[in-house]
């Protein structure tokens, strides 16, 4: 009897990674996690069913030793340094983790006959351009983060070309949902709403493409389930596939917090702020995936999670 298939998830205690891990566990999969620390283990629902290796993906020797030991069949790469600041202050860290870390992982896996490697890119790789964005569009990074993600995607393509490795890249658009505690728009609005804190915002007339985290998880699972149909390096956009006004997001969340202090129009737009930014998702739809959670339903679920867990997690 052969070994059970092993799923390696880097960044498996992160926002997206933990949702993927939890779903794989529910499918009775053999899951291994690489995480930098145990800080975010609270996101995992069944920690006893997961093997977690704590390490830094920028340390090649440690990573290679672990990868050779577990011999994974599927790799979902989510470990990343996420900082969208448009400043050279964060350039080195973005490159070190997002590019060199990805290179270390691919190099460590290169002698392993794995079935699929899913790299996680970013919609920010598209930068400024005409929406909706097709996967074939040339990248136009506008920050160290988007540059590092673009480089990582190109690196994956190179490994496919050099070694014929089964590799794809998922490009999520703006992901949101329960357990996200970053300073992205939706969690920031909810956090400020709960605490009745002032939040200065632009007029919100720009549009963005949001995807609920559970929909994103099913996109990864769809790719895993249909990997035999993917015979070359591919990039898959994952989003709603249509644009939503930022001010509409603010108004939806404001309805949950009648005493909010959201100040639309109190800030200027950033330099080179894209006016319209949304995805074309026809490629992944051909694999059988499409988003199921509306922005209203997704925000409702997210607000409910925050209200139920805020005190417990943030110890206010």
ABEGO torsion letter per residue (X at the ends): XBBBBBBBBBGAABAAAAAAAAAAAAAGBBBBBBBABAAAAAABABAAABBBBBBBAABAAAAAAAAAAAGBABBBBABBBBBABBBAAAAAAAAAAAAAAAAAAAAAAAABBBABBBBBBBAAAAEBEBOBBBAABBBBBABAAAAAAAAAAAAAAAAAAAAGBBBBBBBBBBBBEBGBABABAAAAAAAAAAAGBBBBBBAGABBBBBBBAAAAAAAAAAAAAAAAABABBBBBBBBAGBBBBAAAAAAAAAAABAABABBBGABBBBBGBBABBBBBAAAAAAAGBBBABBAAAAAAAAAAAAAAAAAAAAGX
